Structures are given as structure tokens and as C-alpha cells.
């Protein structure tokens, strides 16, 4: 399964923005029918039709683009209508998952289609039950910090300590279940340093990609969630040195002034494997 470092969103009712999505070279794009669209029938219906036409044009001009559609929540009145259009899509993004029965409804609506499924964990109930929710056909999960804090009646802060526990629970569950974890958005989209700092924190927690709401964020996400050329070179040299030492019966080696054992070896292997999985 490919790994997406950057996932760029655009409102489903903005054909002009959807057309431009590939320009910043995100690993995947998401056309949003949920939060970006007002909660009324006319707005949702209009956005659905604009998105359908725009996605067809996008796939015609960029056939290799990984295109996802974020539908409305299963509990909304618009979910079933949103799910009727899936032709040509890479996958579906379903927000606010908090019960296994909702995943059953998604699975039924997919009707056996071979689509990737990204789910959103965005509520207290979702975080509490997250390990129950990350099973096939789920391929990736994102943590929605803004909705989570609202659900908790909390206060969003620059330091994001109010979401640290939940953010950690989601990425831990993703690791255990073997699905990709996509990190939180940065709502202050013009503050690129804040985005970089948020991504760096997410990466340190174990997230392997990030949701982007502005094209300028894409290159930063791609950089933060990619090992540098020097990191890859060092990992390869470390593995080579370790294999040579193991041949002579040693389980611990000194490499560049540092003692290296199995855990550090595993991290080097994971870095190289993750680089191979990146959707380039």
C-alpha cells in the first residue's frame, strides 16, 4: 500500500481549486464534500455535481493522480448520495468514525469496489475505541484535532498539548493495526513555520504523512515526512556494517561513534522500507 506524505484538500464546490491541486505535487488529493460545504441540501447537491465533473477532468489531465473523495459522515443525511460516485477514484475518506457499525455501513456502500479507505477519528468516542475501528477495509487514518477539541469542549492552543494524548492514541492504534496515520491540519495555513513545527512533532510521534489545506504546505510535508539523502545513505552503511559484524558473530557494533544493536538496526530498515512505499 502506498504511503502518502502530503494529502492536499480542496472544497468540492470549487472547480478552480480542484483543477490546480496537482500543481504543488502532493502525494494524494482529497475533494471535500464535508466540512468545506455548508450543511444544507442545495449546497451539498451542488458540490456533489461540481466535484463529479471536476474529478473526471482531473483524472483525464492527470491520470496517475491519487484522488480521494471525502464524503459526509455516515450519520449524516448525505452519506449515501455521496457514495454513489466513486468511478475512477483512488479511494474514499470517511469522517467522524466512532463505532464499528459505521464501518459496516461504509463497507456495504462500497459494494466490493477496490478502493482505499481513509477514516477520520475526530471525537472522544472515536479516540476511545480507535483500535476497534482500524481494521480492513481501512487503509489509513487521520486525526481531526479541531473537531476533537470541539467535542471535548476544550480550547485549541498553539502548543497542542490538549490533543497530545488523543493524537498519540490514534498513531499508536495505527501502528498496531498496520495502517498509515495522517497527522493533523494546521489551520493557520499562512504560518508555514507553524506547519513545519506541527509536522515535525507528528513525525516524532510516529505519523508518516500530513493533511494539507494549502498548496504551500505540500513541499514542507513532503520534506518532513521523507528521510534525507544523507539519512538514507547512513542507514544503508549501518546495515552493511551490521551484516558484516553479524557474519563474525557480533550482535552489537560501533558505528560512527555510536553503539548499534537490534532496535537501531530495525529503525534503519524501516526508514529504507518506508522510502520505498512513498507515493512518488
DRENPA-3360 file (N, C-alpha, C; in nm, 2 decimals, always signed):
BEGIN
1 = XXXXXXXX = +0.08/-0.12/+0.00/+0.00/+0.00/+0.00/+0.09/+0.12/+0.00 ~ +0.06/+0.22/-0.09/+0.15/+0.34/-0.10/+0.13/+0.42/+0.03 ~ +0.24/+0.50/+0.06/+0.24/+0.59/+0.18/+0.23/+0.73/+0.13 ~ +0.14/+0.81/+0.18/+0.12/+0.95/+0.13/+0.18/+1.04/+0.24 ~ +0.28/+1.12/+0.20/+0.34/+1.21/+0.28/+0.26/+1.34/+0.30 ~ +0.20/+1.38/+0.19/+0.11/+1.50/+0.18/-0.02/+1.47/+0.12 ~ -0.13/+1.51/+0.18/-0.26/+1.49/+0.13/-0.33/+1.62/+0.13 ~ -0.35/+1.68/+0.01/-0.40/+1.81/-0.01/-0.55/+1.82/-0.04;
9 = XXXXXXXX = -0.62/+1.90/+0.04/-0.77/+1.91/+0.04/-0.81/+2.03/-0.05 ~ -0.93/+2.02/-0.11/-0.99/+2.13/-0.18/-1.14/+2.11/-0.17 ~ -1.21/+2.22/-0.15/-1.36/+2.21/-0.14/-1.42/+2.15/-0.27 ~ -1.52/+2.07/-0.25/-1.58/+2.01/-0.37/-1.66/+2.10/-0.46 ~ -1.69/+2.22/-0.41/-1.77/+2.32/-0.49/-1.68/+2.42/-0.56 ~ -1.54/+2.40/-0.55/-1.45/+2.49/-0.61/-1.37/+2.42/-0.73 ~ -1.44/+2.42/-0.84/-1.37/+2.36/-0.96/-1.24/+2.42/-0.99 ~ -1.22/+2.55/-0.97/-1.10/+2.62/-1.00/-0.98/+2.57/-0.91;
17 = XXXXXXXX = -1.01/+2.54/-0.78/-0.91/+2.49/-0.69/-0.88/+2.34/-0.72 ~ -0.98/+2.27/-0.75/-0.96/+2.12/-0.78/-0.87/+2.11/-0.90 ~ -0.89/+2.19/-1.00/-0.81/+2.18/-1.12/-0.66/+2.21/-1.09 ~ -0.63/+2.29/-0.99/-0.49/+2.33/-0.96/-0.43/+2.23/-0.86 ~ -0.50/+2.14/-0.80/-0.45/+2.05/-0.70/-0.31/+1.99/-0.73 ~ -0.30/+1.93/-0.85/-0.17/+1.86/-0.88/-0.05/+1.95/-0.89 ~ -0.07/+2.08/-0.90/+0.05/+2.17/-0.93/+0.15/+2.17/-0.82 ~ +0.11/+2.16/-0.70/+0.21/+2.16/-0.59/+0.27/+2.02/-0.56;
25 = XXXXXXXX = +0.23/+1.92/-0.64/+0.28/+1.78/-0.63/+0.26/+1.71/-0.50 ~ +0.13/+1.71/-0.45/+0.10/+1.63/-0.33/+0.10/+1.49/-0.37 ~ +0.12/+1.40/-0.27/+0.12/+1.26/-0.30/-0.03/+1.21/-0.32 ~ -0.12/+1.28/-0.26/-0.26/+1.25/-0.29/-0.35/+1.38/-0.27 ~ -0.46/+1.38/-0.33/-0.55/+1.49/-0.32/-0.69/+1.44/-0.27 ~ -0.76/+1.53/-0.20/-0.89/+1.50/-0.15/-0.99/+1.61/-0.19 ~ -1.10/+1.57/-0.26/-1.20/+1.67/-0.28/-1.31/+1.65/-0.17 ~ -1.33/+1.76/-0.10/-1.41/+1.76/+0.02/-1.56/+1.79/+0.00;
33 = XXXXXXXX = -1.64/+1.70/+0.04/-1.79/+1.73/+0.04/-1.84/+1.75/+0.18 ~ -1.75/+1.74/+0.28/-1.80/+1.75/+0.42/-1.78/+1.89/+0.48 ~ -1.67/+1.91/+0.55/-1.66/+2.04/+0.63/-1.65/+2.16/+0.54 ~ -1.60/+2.15/+0.42/-1.59/+2.26/+0.33/-1.72/+2.31/+0.26 ~ -1.82/+2.23/+0.28/-1.95/+2.26/+0.22/-2.06/+2.29/+0.33 ~ -2.14/+2.40/+0.31/-2.24/+2.43/+0.41/-2.34/+2.31/+0.43 ~ -2.39/+2.30/+0.55/-2.48/+2.18/+0.58/-2.62/+2.21/+0.54 ~ -2.65/+2.22/+0.41/-2.79/+2.22/+0.36/-2.79/+2.15/+0.23;
41 = XXXXXXXX = -2.91/+2.10/+0.20/-2.93/+2.01/+0.08/-2.89/+2.07/-0.05 ~ -2.92/+2.19/-0.07/-2.88/+2.25/-0.20/-2.73/+2.26/-0.22 ~ -2.66/+2.31/-0.11/-2.52/+2.32/-0.12/-2.45/+2.19/-0.14 ~ -2.50/+2.08/-0.07/-2.44/+1.95/-0.08/-2.46/+1.89/-0.22 ~ -2.58/+1.91/-0.27/-2.61/+1.86/-0.40/-2.53/+1.93/-0.51 ~ -2.52/+2.06/-0.50/-2.44/+2.13/-0.60/-2.29/+2.09/-0.59 ~ -2.24/+2.08/-0.47/-2.10/+2.05/-0.45/-2.07/+1.91/-0.51 ~ -2.17/+1.82/-0.49/-2.15/+1.68/-0.54/-2.14/+1.68/-0.69;
49 = XXXXXXXX = -2.22/+1.76/-0.76/-2.21/+1.76/-0.90/-2.09/+1.83/-0.95 ~ -2.05/+1.94/-0.89/-1.92/+2.01/-0.93/-1.81/+1.91/-0.91 ~ -1.80/+1.84/-0.80/-1.70/+1.75/-0.77/-1.69/+1.64/-0.87 ~ -1.80/+1.59/-0.91/-1.81/+1.48/-1.01/-1.74/+1.52/-1.14 ~ -1.79/+1.63/-1.19/-1.73/+1.68/-1.32/-1.58/+1.72/-1.30 ~ -1.55/+1.78/-1.19/-1.41/+1.82/-1.17/-1.31/+1.70/-1.16 ~ -1.36/+1.60/-1.09/-1.28/+1.48/-1.07/-1.25/+1.41/-1.21 ~ -1.36/+1.40/-1.29/-1.34/+1.35/-1.43/-1.24/+1.42/-1.51;
57 = XXXXXXXX = -1.24/+1.56/-1.50/-1.14/+1.64/-1.57/-1.00/+1.62/-1.51 ~ -1.00/+1.61/-1.38/-0.87/+1.60/-1.31/-0.80/+1.47/-1.35 ~ -0.88/+1.36/-1.36/-0.82/+1.23/-1.39/-0.79/+1.22/-1.54 ~ -0.86/+1.29/-1.62/-0.82/+1.30/-1.76/-0.69/+1.36/-1.79 ~ -0.67/+1.48/-1.72/-0.54/+1.55/-1.74/-0.43/+1.50/-1.65 ~ -0.46/+1.43/-1.54/-0.36/+1.37/-1.45/-0.40/+1.23/-1.41 ~ -0.39/+1.14/-1.51/-0.43/+1.00/-1.49/-0.36/+0.93/-1.37 ~ -0.24/+0.97/-1.33/-0.17/+0.90/-1.23/-0.19/+0.96/-1.09;
65 = XXXXXXXX = -0.28/+1.07/-1.08/-0.30/+1.14/-0.96/-0.38/+1.05/-0.87 ~ -0.34/+1.04/-0.74/-0.42/+0.97/-0.64/-0.53/+1.06/-0.59 ~ -0.65/+1.03/-0.63/-0.77/+1.12/-0.60/-0.86/+1.05/-0.50 ~ -0.89/+1.12/-0.39/-0.99/+1.07/-0.29/-1.10/+1.17/-0.28 ~ -1.22/+1.11/-0.24/-1.34/+1.20/-0.22/-1.37/+1.18/-0.07 ~ -1.38/+1.30/+0.00/-1.42/+1.29/+0.14/-1.57/+1.31/+0.14 ~ -1.64/+1.21/+0.18/-1.79/+1.21/+0.19/-1.83/+1.26/+0.32 ~ -1.96/+1.29/+0.33/-2.02/+1.33/+0.46/-2.02/+1.21/+0.56;
73 = XXXXXXXX = -2.04/+1.23/+0.68/-2.04/+1.13/+0.79/-2.15/+1.03/+0.76 ~ -2.12/+0.91/+0.81/-2.23/+0.80/+0.79/-2.36/+0.84/+0.85 ~ -2.35/+0.91/+0.96/-2.47/+0.95/+1.04/-2.54/+1.07/+0.97 ~ -2.48/+1.13/+0.87/-2.54/+1.25/+0.81/-2.65/+1.20/+0.71 ~ -2.73/+1.29/+0.66/-2.83/+1.26/+0.56/-2.77/+1.25/+0.42 ~ -2.64/+1.28/+0.40/-2.59/+1.29/+0.27/-2.49/+1.18/+0.23 ~ -2.46/+1.09/+0.32/-2.36/+0.99/+0.30/-2.39/+0.90/+0.18 ~ -2.51/+0.85/+0.17/-2.54/+0.75/+0.07/-2.53/+0.81/-0.07;
81 = XXXXXXXX = -2.58/+0.94/-0.08/-2.57/+1.01/-0.21/-2.43/+1.03/-0.25 ~ -2.35/+1.07/-0.15/-2.20/+1.09/-0.18/-2.14/+0.97/-0.23 ~ -2.17/+0.85/-0.18/-2.11/+0.72/-0.21/-2.15/+0.67/-0.35 ~ -2.24/+0.73/-0.41/-2.29/+0.69/-0.54/-2.18/+0.72/-0.65 ~ -2.10/+0.81/-0.63/-2.00/+0.85/-0.73/-1.86/+0.81/-0.68 ~ -1.81/+0.70/-0.73/-1.67/+0.65/-0.70/-1.59/+0.61/-0.82 ~ -1.64/+0.63/-0.94/-1.57/+0.58/-1.06/-1.44/+0.66/-1.08 ~ -1.33/+0.59/-1.09/-1.20/+0.65/-1.12/-1.13/+0.69/-0.99;
89 = XXXXXXXX = -1.19/+0.69/-0.88/-1.13/+0.73/-0.76/-1.02/+0.63/-0.71 ~ -0.92/+0.69/-0.64/-0.83/+0.60/-0.57/-0.89/+0.55/-0.44 ~ -0.97/+0.63/-0.38/-1.03/+0.59/-0.25/-1.13/+0.69/-0.20 ~ -1.18/+0.66/-0.08/-1.28/+0.74/-0.01/-1.23/+0.78/+0.13 ~ -1.26/+0.90/+0.17/-1.23/+0.95/+0.30/-1.36/+0.96/+0.38 ~ -1.37/+0.89/+0.49/-1.50/+0.90/+0.57/-1.47/+0.96/+0.71 ~ -1.53/+1.07/+0.74/-1.50/+1.14/+0.86/-1.58/+1.09/+0.98 ~ -1.53/+1.12/+1.10/-1.60/+1.11/+1.23/-1.65/+0.96/+1.25;
97 = XXXXXXXX = -1.56/+0.87/+1.23/-1.59/+0.73/+1.26/-1.57/+0.71/+1.41 ~ -1.67/+0.65/+1.47/-1.66/+0.62/+1.62/-1.72/+0.49/+1.66 ~ -1.79/+0.42/+1.57/-1.85/+0.29/+1.60/-1.82/+0.19/+1.49 ~ -1.80/+0.06/+1.52/-1.78/-0.04/+1.42/-1.90/-0.05/+1.32 ~ -2.02/-0.03/+1.37/-2.13/-0.03/+1.28/-2.13/+0.07/+1.16 ~ -2.06/+0.18/+1.19/-2.04/+0.28/+1.08/-1.95/+0.22/+0.98 ~ -1.85/+0.15/+1.02/-1.76/+0.09/+0.92/-1.83/-0.02/+0.84 ~ -1.92/-0.09/+0.90/-2.00/-0.19/+0.83/-2.09/-0.12/+0.72;
105 = XXXXXXXX = -2.14/+0.00/+0.75/-2.22/+0.08/+0.66/-2.13/+0.12/+0.54 ~ -2.01/+0.16/+0.57/-1.92/+0.21/+0.47/-1.88/+0.09/+0.38 ~ -1.85/-0.03/+0.44/-1.82/-0.15/+0.36/-1.94/-0.19/+0.27 ~ -2.06/-0.18/+0.32/-2.17/-0.21/+0.24/-2.19/-0.11/+0.12 ~ -2.17/+0.02/+0.15/-2.18/+0.12/+0.05/-2.08/+0.11/-0.06 ~ -1.96/+0.05/-0.03/-1.85/+0.04/-0.12/-1.89/-0.08/-0.22 ~ -1.98/-0.17/-0.19/-2.02/-0.27/-0.28/-1.91/-0.35/-0.34 ~ -1.81/-0.38/-0.26/-1.70/-0.46/-0.31/-1.60/-0.39/-0.40;
113 = XXXXXXXX = -1.61/-0.26/-0.42/-1.52/-0.19/-0.50/-1.38/-0.18/-0.44 ~ -1.28/-0.20/-0.52/-1.14/-0.20/-0.48/-1.09/-0.06/-0.46 ~ -1.13/+0.00/-0.35/-1.09/+0.14/-0.32/-1.02/+0.15/-0.18 ~ -0.92/+0.24/-0.17/-0.86/+0.26/-0.04/-0.96/+0.34/+0.04 ~ -0.95/+0.32/+0.17/-1.04/+0.38/+0.27/-0.96/+0.45/+0.38 ~ -0.98/+0.58/+0.39/-0.92/+0.66/+0.49/-1.03/+0.70/+0.59 ~ -1.01/+0.68/+0.71/-1.12/+0.72/+0.81/-1.07/+0.82/+0.90 ~ -1.16/+0.91/+0.95/-1.12/+1.01/+1.04/-1.16/+0.98/+1.18;
121 = XXXXXXXX = -1.07/+1.00/+1.28/-1.10/+0.98/+1.42/-1.10/+1.12/+1.47 ~ -1.22/+1.17/+1.51/-1.24/+1.32/+1.54/-1.32/+1.35/+1.66 ~ -1.36/+1.24/+1.73/-1.44/+1.26/+1.85/-1.38/+1.19/+1.97 ~ -1.44/+1.22/+2.09/-1.39/+1.15/+2.21/-1.42/+1.00/+2.20 ~ -1.54/+0.96/+2.15/-1.58/+0.82/+2.13/-1.49/+0.75/+2.03 ~ -1.45/+0.82/+1.92/-1.37/+0.77/+1.82/-1.23/+0.73/+1.88 ~ -1.17/+0.83/+1.96/-1.04/+0.80/+2.02/-1.05/+0.69/+2.12 ~ -1.16/+0.69/+2.19/-1.17/+0.58/+2.30/-1.17/+0.44/+2.23;
129 = XXXXXXXX = -1.23/+0.43/+2.11/-1.25/+0.30/+2.05/-1.16/+0.28/+1.93 ~ -1.06/+0.36/+1.91/-0.98/+0.36/+1.79/-0.93/+0.23/+1.74 ~ -0.88/+0.15/+1.83/-0.83/+0.02/+1.79/-0.93/-0.08/+1.73 ~ -1.06/-0.06/+1.78/-1.16/-0.14/+1.72/-1.20/-0.10/+1.58 ~ -1.16/+0.02/+1.54/-1.21/+0.08/+1.42/-1.11/+0.07/+1.30 ~ -0.98/+0.03/+1.33/-0.88/+0.03/+1.23/-0.86/-0.11/+1.18 ~ -0.95/-0.16/+1.11/-0.94/-0.30/+1.05/-0.99/-0.29/+0.91 ~ -0.96/-0.39/+0.82/-1.00/-0.39/+0.68/-1.15/-0.36/+0.67;
137 = XXXXXXXX = -1.19/-0.27/+0.57/-1.10/-0.23/+0.46/-1.03/-0.10/+0.49 ~ -1.01/-0.05/+0.61/-0.94/+0.07/+0.64/-0.79/+0.06/+0.60 ~ -0.74/+0.16/+0.52/-0.60/+0.16/+0.48/-0.52/+0.27/+0.55 ~ -0.59/+0.37/+0.60/-0.52/+0.49/+0.66/-0.62/+0.56/+0.75 ~ -0.57/+0.63/+0.85/-0.65/+0.70/+0.94/-0.59/+0.84/+0.96 ~ -0.68/+0.94/+0.98/-0.63/+1.07/+1.02/-0.69/+1.11/+1.15 ~ -0.62/+1.20/+1.22/-0.67/+1.25/+1.35/-0.72/+1.39/+1.32 ~ -0.85/+1.42/+1.35/-0.90/+1.55/+1.34/-0.90/+1.63/+1.47;
145 = XXXXXXXX = -0.80/+1.71/+1.49/-0.78/+1.78/+1.62/-0.89/+1.88/+1.64 ~ -0.93/+1.96/+1.54/-1.02/+2.07/+1.56/-1.16/+2.01/+1.61 ~ -1.21/+1.91/+1.54/-1.33/+1.85/+1.58/-1.32/+1.78/+1.72 ~ -1.21/+1.72/+1.74/-1.19/+1.65/+1.87/-1.20/+1.75/+1.99 ~ -1.13/+1.87/+1.97/-1.13/+1.97/+2.08/-1.27/+2.02/+2.10 ~ -1.34/+2.05/+1.99/-1.48/+2.10/+2.00/-1.57/+1.99/+2.07 ~ -1.55/+1.87/+2.04/-1.63/+1.76/+2.10/-1.60/+1.75/+2.25 ~ -1.47/+1.78/+2.29/-1.43/+1.78/+2.43/-1.46/+1.90/+2.50;
153 = XXXXXXXX = -1.52/+2.00/+2.43/-1.54/+2.14/+2.49/-1.41/+2.19/+2.55 ~ -1.30/+2.17/+2.47/-1.17/+2.22/+2.52/-1.13/+2.35/+2.45 ~ -1.01/+2.38/+2.46/-0.96/+2.50/+2.40/-0.84/+2.47/+2.31 ~ -0.84/+2.51/+2.19/-0.73/+2.49/+2.10/-0.62/+2.58/+2.13 ~ -0.49/+2.53/+2.14/-0.38/+2.62/+2.17/-0.27/+2.60/+2.07 ~ -0.17/+2.69/+2.07/-0.06/+2.68/+1.98/+0.03/+2.56/+2.01 ~ +0.04/+2.53/+2.14/+0.13/+2.42/+2.18/+0.06/+2.28/+2.15 ~ -0.07/+2.27/+2.14/-0.14/+2.15/+2.10/-0.13/+2.04/+2.21;
161 = XXXXXXXX = -0.10/+2.08/+2.34/-0.09/+1.98/+2.44/-0.23/+1.92/+2.47 ~ -0.34/+2.00/+2.44/-0.47/+1.95/+2.46/-0.51/+1.83/+2.37 ~ -0.43/+1.80/+2.27/-0.46/+1.69/+2.18/-0.35/+1.59/+2.18 ~ -0.25/+1.61/+2.26/-0.13/+1.52/+2.26/-0.17/+1.37/+2.29 ~ -0.26/+1.35/+2.40/-0.30/+1.22/+2.43/-0.37/+1.15/+2.32 ~ -0.47/+1.22/+2.27/-0.56/+1.16/+2.16/-0.47/+1.14/+2.03 ~ -0.39/+1.24/+2.00/-0.30/+1.23/+1.88/-0.21/+1.10/+1.89 ~ -0.16/+1.08/+2.01/-0.08/+0.97/+2.04/-0.15/+0.83/+2.03;
169 = XXXXXXXX = -0.28/+0.83/+2.09/-0.36/+0.71/+2.08/-0.39/+0.67/+1.94 ~ -0.42/+0.77/+1.85/-0.45/+0.74/+1.71/-0.33/+0.68/+1.64 ~ -0.21/+0.74/+1.66/-0.10/+0.69/+1.58/-0.05/+0.55/+1.64 ~ -0.07/+0.53/+1.77/-0.04/+0.40/+1.83/-0.13/+0.29/+1.77 ~ -0.26/+0.32/+1.77/-0.35/+0.22/+1.71/-0.32/+0.19/+1.57 ~ -0.28/+0.30/+1.49/-0.25/+0.28/+1.35/-0.13/+0.19/+1.34 ~ -0.03/+0.21/+1.42/+0.09/+0.13/+1.41/+0.06/-0.02/+1.45 ~ -0.02/-0.04/+1.55/-0.06/-0.18/+1.59/-0.14/-0.25/+1.48;
177 = XXXXXXXX = -0.23/-0.17/+1.41/-0.32/-0.23/+1.31/-0.25/-0.23/+1.17 ~ -0.14/-0.17/+1.16/-0.07/-0.17/+1.03/-0.13/-0.08/+0.92 ~ -0.19/+0.03/+0.96/-0.24/+0.13/+0.86/-0.16/+0.26/+0.88 ~ -0.17/+0.34/+0.77/-0.09/+0.47/+0.78/-0.17/+0.57/+0.86 ~ -0.09/+0.65/+0.94/-0.15/+0.76/+1.02/-0.12/+0.89/+0.96 ~ -0.22/+0.97/+0.93/-0.20/+1.11/+0.88/-0.23/+1.21/+0.99 ~ -0.13/+1.30/+1.00/-0.13/+1.40/+1.11/-0.23/+1.51/+1.09 ~ -0.25/+1.59/+1.19/-0.35/+1.70/+1.20/-0.32/+1.81/+1.10;
185 = XXXXXXXX = -0.43/+1.88/+1.06/-0.41/+2.00/+0.98/-0.35/+2.12/+1.06 ~ -0.30/+2.21/+1.00/-0.26/+2.34/+1.06/-0.35/+2.45/+1.00 ~ -0.45/+2.49/+1.09/-0.55/+2.58/+1.04/-0.49/+2.72/+1.00 ~ -0.39/+2.76/+1.06/-0.32/+2.89/+1.02/-0.23/+2.86/+0.90 ~ -0.30/+2.85/+0.78/-0.23/+2.80/+0.67/-0.12/+2.89/+0.61 ~ -0.12/+3.02/+0.65/-0.01/+3.11/+0.60/+0.11/+3.10/+0.69 ~ +0.10/+3.04/+0.81/+0.21/+3.03/+0.90/+0.28/+2.89/+0.87 ~ +0.37/+2.90/+0.78/+0.44/+2.78/+0.73/+0.54/+2.72/+0.84;
193 = XXXXXXXX = +0.59/+2.81/+0.92/+0.68/+2.76/+1.02/+0.60/+2.68/+1.13 ~ +0.48/+2.73/+1.16/+0.39/+2.65/+1.25/+0.35/+2.52/+1.19 ~ +0.33/+2.51/+1.06/+0.30/+2.39/+0.99/+0.42/+2.29/+1.00 ~ +0.54/+2.35/+0.98/+0.66/+2.26/+0.98/+0.68/+2.21/+1.13 ~ +0.66/+2.29/+1.22/+0.67/+2.25/+1.36/+0.57/+2.14/+1.40 ~ +0.45/+2.16/+1.36/+0.34/+2.06/+1.38/+0.38/+1.93/+1.31 ~ +0.43/+1.94/+1.19/+0.46/+1.82/+1.12/+0.58/+1.74/+1.18 ~ +0.68/+1.82/+1.23/+0.79/+1.76/+1.30/+0.75/+1.69/+1.43;
201 = XXXXXXXX = +0.66/+1.75/+1.50/+0.60/+1.68/+1.62/+0.53/+1.56/+1.58 ~ +0.45/+1.57/+1.48/+0.37/+1.45/+1.43/+0.46/+1.34/+1.39 ~ +0.57/+1.37/+1.32/+0.67/+1.27/+1.27/+0.73/+1.21/+1.39 ~ +0.76/+1.29/+1.50/+0.83/+1.23/+1.62/+0.74/+1.13/+1.69 ~ +0.61/+1.15/+1.68/+0.51/+1.07/+1.74/+0.49/+0.94/+1.66 ~ +0.53/+0.94/+1.53/+0.51/+0.82/+1.45/+0.42/+0.84/+1.33 ~ +0.36/+0.96/+1.31/+0.28/+0.98/+1.19/+0.37/+0.98/+1.07 ~ +0.32/+0.94/+0.96/+0.40/+0.92/+0.84/+0.35/+1.01/+0.72;
209 = XXXXXXXX = +0.26/+1.10/+0.75/+0.21/+1.19/+0.65/+0.12/+1.29/+0.71 ~ +0.09/+1.40/+0.64/+0.01/+1.51/+0.70/-0.09/+1.56/+0.60 ~ -0.20/+1.60/+0.66/-0.31/+1.67/+0.58/-0.27/+1.81/+0.55 ~ -0.29/+1.86/+0.43/-0.26/+1.99/+0.39/-0.39/+2.06/+0.34 ~ -0.40/+2.19/+0.38/-0.52/+2.27/+0.33/-0.48/+2.38/+0.25 ~ -0.35/+2.39/+0.21/-0.30/+2.50/+0.12/-0.18/+2.44/+0.05 ~ -0.17/+2.47/-0.08/-0.06/+2.42/-0.17/+0.08/+2.45/-0.11 ~ +0.10/+2.56/-0.04/+0.23/+2.59/+0.01/+0.28/+2.50/+0.12;
217 = XXXXXXXX = +0.18/+2.42/+0.18/+0.22/+2.33/+0.28/+0.27/+2.20/+0.23 ~ +0.25/+2.17/+0.10/+0.28/+2.04/+0.05/+0.43/+2.01/+0.05 ~ +0.51/+2.10/+0.00/+0.65/+2.07/-0.01/+0.71/+2.05/+0.13 ~ +0.66/+2.13/+0.23/+0.71/+2.11/+0.37/+0.67/+1.97/+0.42 ~ +0.55/+1.93/+0.40/+0.51/+1.79/+0.44/+0.59/+1.69/+0.37 ~ +0.61/+1.70/+0.24/+0.70/+1.60/+0.17/+0.84/+1.59/+0.23 ~ +0.89/+1.71/+0.27/+1.02/+1.71/+0.33/+1.03/+1.65/+0.47 ~ +0.93/+1.69/+0.55/+0.93/+1.65/+0.69/+0.91/+1.50/+0.70;
225 = XXXXXXXX = +0.83/+1.44/+0.61/+0.79/+1.30/+0.62/+0.87/+1.22/+0.52 ~ +0.99/+1.27/+0.48/+1.08/+1.19/+0.39/+1.22/+1.19/+0.46 ~ +1.29/+1.08/+0.46/+1.43/+1.08/+0.51/+1.51/+1.16/+0.41 ~ +1.61/+1.23/+0.46/+1.70/+1.30/+0.37/+1.79/+1.20/+0.30 ~ +1.86/+1.24/+0.19/+1.95/+1.16/+0.12/+2.06/+1.11/+0.21 ~ +2.11/+1.20/+0.30/+2.22/+1.16/+0.39/+2.16/+1.06/+0.50 ~ +2.04/+1.07/+0.54/+1.98/+0.97/+0.63/+1.97/+0.83/+0.56 ~ +1.93/+0.83/+0.44/+1.92/+0.70/+0.37/+2.06/+0.64/+0.35;
233 = XXXXXXXX = +2.16/+0.72/+0.31/+2.29/+0.67/+0.29/+2.35/+0.62/+0.42 ~ +2.32/+0.69/+0.53/+2.37/+0.64/+0.66/+2.31/+0.51/+0.70 ~ +2.18/+0.50/+0.67/+2.10/+0.37/+0.71/+2.16/+0.25/+0.63 ~ +2.19/+0.28/+0.50/+2.25/+0.17/+0.42/+2.38/+0.13/+0.47 ~ +2.47/+0.23/+0.50/+2.60/+0.20/+0.56/+2.59/+0.12/+0.69 ~ +2.50/+0.16/+0.77/+2.48/+0.10/+0.90/+2.44/-0.05/+0.88 ~ +2.35/-0.07/+0.79/+2.30/-0.21/+0.77/+2.42/-0.30/+0.71 ~ +2.49/-0.24/+0.63/+2.61/-0.31/+0.57/+2.71/-0.34/+0.68;
241 = XXXXXXXX = +2.74/-0.25/+0.76/+2.84/-0.27/+0.87/+2.78/-0.37/+0.97 ~ +2.66/-0.37/+1.00/+2.60/-0.46/+1.09/+2.60/-0.61/+1.04 ~ +2.57/-0.62/+0.91/+2.57/-0.75/+0.85/+2.70/-0.81/+0.85 ~ +2.80/-0.73/+0.82/+2.94/-0.78/+0.82/+2.98/-0.83/+0.96 ~ +2.94/-0.75/+1.07/+2.97/-0.78/+1.20/+2.90/-0.91/+1.24 ~ +2.77/-0.92/+1.20/+2.69/-1.04/+1.23/+2.75/-1.17/+1.17 ~ +2.81/-1.15/+1.06/+2.88/-1.27/+0.99/+2.99/-1.33/+1.08 ~ +3.05/-1.24/+1.16/+3.16/-1.28/+1.25/+3.11/-1.31/+1.39;
249 = XXXXXXXX = +2.97/-1.31/+1.41/+2.91/-1.34/+1.54/+2.89/-1.23/+1.64 ~ +2.90/-1.11/+1.59/+2.88/-0.99/+1.68/+2.74/-0.94/+1.67 ~ +2.67/-0.91/+1.78/+2.53/-0.86/+1.77/+2.53/-0.71/+1.80 ~ +2.64/-0.65/+1.84/+2.65/-0.51/+1.87/+2.77/-0.46/+1.80 ~ +2.76/-0.34/+1.74/+2.88/-0.28/+1.67/+2.89/-0.13/+1.71 ~ +3.00/-0.08/+1.68/+3.02/+0.07/+1.69/+3.02/+0.12/+1.55 ~ +2.93/+0.22/+1.53/+2.92/+0.28/+1.40/+2.91/+0.43/+1.42 ~ +3.01/+0.50/+1.36/+3.02/+0.65/+1.37/+3.01/+0.70/+1.51;
257 = XXXXXXXX = +3.08/+0.63/+1.60/+3.09/+0.67/+1.74/+2.97/+0.63/+1.82 ~ +2.88/+0.55/+1.77/+2.76/+0.52/+1.84/+2.75/+0.36/+1.85 ~ +2.70/+0.31/+1.96/+2.68/+0.17/+1.97/+2.55/+0.14/+1.90 ~ +2.55/+0.03/+1.82/+2.43/+0.00/+1.74/+2.39/-0.15/+1.78 ~ +2.26/-0.17/+1.81/+2.21/-0.30/+1.84/+2.09/-0.32/+1.76 ~ +2.01/-0.43/+1.79/+1.89/-0.46/+1.71/+1.79/-0.35/+1.69 ~ +1.75/-0.28/+1.80/+1.65/-0.17/+1.78/+1.69/-0.07/+1.68 ~ +1.82/-0.02/+1.68/+1.86/+0.08/+1.59/+1.87/+0.02/+1.45;
265 = XXXXXXXX = +1.90/-0.11/+1.44/+1.90/-0.17/+1.31/+1.76/-0.18/+1.25 ~ +1.66/-0.21/+1.33/+1.53/-0.21/+1.29/+1.48/-0.08/+1.24 ~ +1.52/+0.03/+1.31/+1.48/+0.16/+1.26/+1.54/+0.20/+1.13 ~ +1.67/+0.16/+1.10/+1.73/+0.18/+0.97/+1.66/+0.11/+0.86 ~ +1.62/-0.02/+0.89/+1.54/-0.10/+0.79/+1.41/-0.03/+0.76 ~ +1.34/+0.01/+0.87/+1.21/+0.07/+0.85/+1.22/+0.20/+0.77 ~ +1.33/+0.28/+0.79/+1.35/+0.40/+0.71/+1.36/+0.37/+0.56 ~ +1.44/+0.27/+0.53/+1.46/+0.23/+0.39/+1.33/+0.17/+0.33;
273 = XXXXXXXX = +1.26/+0.09/+0.40/+1.13/+0.04/+0.36/+1.03/+0.14/+0.34 ~ +1.02/+0.24/+0.43/+0.92/+0.35/+0.42/+0.95/+0.43/+0.30 ~ +1.07/+0.46/+0.27/+1.11/+0.53/+0.15/+1.06/+0.47/+0.02 ~ +1.06/+0.34/+0.02/+1.02/+0.26/-0.10/+0.87/+0.27/-0.11 ~ +0.79/+0.29/+0.00/+0.65/+0.29/+0.00/+0.59/+0.42/-0.04 ~ +0.67/+0.53/-0.04/+0.62/+0.66/-0.07/+0.56/+0.67/-0.21 ~ +0.45/+0.74/-0.21/+0.38/+0.76/-0.34/+0.45/+0.87/-0.42 ~ +0.54/+0.83/-0.51/+0.62/+0.94/-0.58/+0.57/+0.95/-0.72;
% end
